[in-house]
Amino acid sequence: MNDPSIPTWEDVARTHGRKIYNYAYRLTGNSHDAKDLVQEVLLRVRRGLDSYTPGSFDGWLWRITRNAFLDDVRRRNRRPTSPLPDDVDRMPNASSPGADDVLASIRLGEDIQKALLDLPDDFREAIVMCDIVGMSYEEIAQAIDAPIGTVRSRIHRGRKLLKERLG
Amino acid sequence: MSHRPVLLSAMLDGEVSEAESAWVARHLEGCGECRSELEDLAAARAAIRSLPLLDLPDGIAPADDVVMSLWPRRVAVAVMSVAAAGVVGIGALGVVGMASDAVTAIDVGEAEAILAATGSMGVISDGSVAAAYLADNTTARYRARQITACRDATAFVDNTVDVTRLGSVTVMSDPLAHWTVLAGGSVSTGPSQGPIETVTVTGPPPRVGEYTVTGETRAEFRGRDTDIVTLGRDGVDRANLWIDVETSAIVHRELLTADGTVACVAELVEFEPIGDRIQASMPFDTRAVVTESVYSPVATDLPSTLAGLELVAAYPIDGGEVGVFGDGLFAFAVVRVEGAHPEPGLSESSPAVIWEAAGYSWAVVGQLPQDLLERVIGDLPPPEQTNPFVDGWRILFG
């Protein structure tokens, strides 16, 4: 049980929660789905930690994350629902210091986010893992269960398409 | 000279071998097309990397004040005190090292599912969404999310809650909730309470114990005005409920052990209407949550009460049955399956205690504070195996 090389569920939530959220947000483009995904991943991690054998923890975590995301996509495809709009109340408090900067950066990122969402799923996933999460090609290859050559190709082609769309 | 554009992107990421890097460098010297493409790729890469790293929203990460691993701490304390006395108690079981995959003959997950489906508490609990809204002649749907932490189990729960006005009572059908009746500013319970009798309950009505309000104060909770209501029974405080003044939603709930420590925490982290918002036009004086069961109850010879909690219903499972006990605040399931269980003990992966007795494997599953858990298993047939768990059991229960 108390193998120090196996993080606790709380450790995972604290150290990886933000990355998973950013991954999910950039893939889905909305915070609701992203929050749902983080919660689902954390639940799966908690269930799975007992049977986790020490190895590449990150690889294991990102496989779980990716599977949770794909399951969610499949579920949504079966039962289409329109995502609830992000509540303006959840935006950063306009009176807090730096709030304008935060809002500006969010708006500036909108066109990039939109271009990202327009990419084919495989390309978007590889780019988010590489440039948002900061995973190496080898880690991405493990997570998506594909050869490194495929990772290289997807990132490359994704970036080319992005550049075309961003002008 | 052939182009190898894929290498350009990989080079930006430092994901090329030395030989590839040298090849690219040589190639770029003589190829304007690839130099231009490299610039484009670098621009796209920089654009994505310029996106702000977003903070994890509140209510997802286990903030220390929401997710409490109270049971492991209590177990540790119990082990120390019991070890000092030279005995091994129930509290020590988690540390004795029972395999976490001990739950094989008894499907604890199924028991939890039944607890959830019957509106009681499994790993997941409820009560939080119980008093959410009182609708006026309206049917509406809400999406609720709550976080529950109990013993070493923490769960996020998404519920879709149907709210339908029936007569003077609002019925909220929620597969994870049990019903509670709150009347006249105080909290009282019971199936005979006022207009609850007008409600047709699909599935077994969970019992609600005779709790009384022992304290009530107004306080702010996460920016909301709330009434903190303390419920007690037999002179012992058992729960603190933070009831939102505007909506009457139970936004935060603590279940207490007999010594007043917090055993389980549940908190509503989101509650929002799906579709049209309904207007509350009545005082929030009576409300109820009922549940539709997906199981058909069966007759059982399980005890009708355990630790003062009534048997709500029993359901068949593979090779045995599950009895669900509850009193509106606490709930648990007793699983009884024919045959021996390979590894009895306290399951660490799930809140269950498993043992063999009288030709059956038994499990107690649920969110019980330690004092109630000990009373529950003390009222059930004692185990027959020889292991530290059984030794501890005999010392505690004779």
Interface residues (C-beta under 8 A of the other chain):
Chain A: M1 W9 E10 A13 R14 G17 R18 Y21 N22 Y25 R26 S31 K35 D36 V38 Q39 L42 L43 R46 R47 D50 S51 L84 D87 R90 V102 S105 I106 G109 I112 Q113 A115 L116 I127 V128 C130 D131 I132 S136 Y137 R152 S153 I155 H156 R159 K160 L162 K163 L166
Chain B: P5 V6 L7 L8 S9 A10 D13 E15 E37 D40 L41 A43 A44 R45 A47 I48 R49 S50 L51 P52 L53 L54 D55 L56 P57 G59 I60 A61 P62 V67 S69 G97 S100 D101 R143 T154 A155 F156 D158 E272 I274 E348 S349
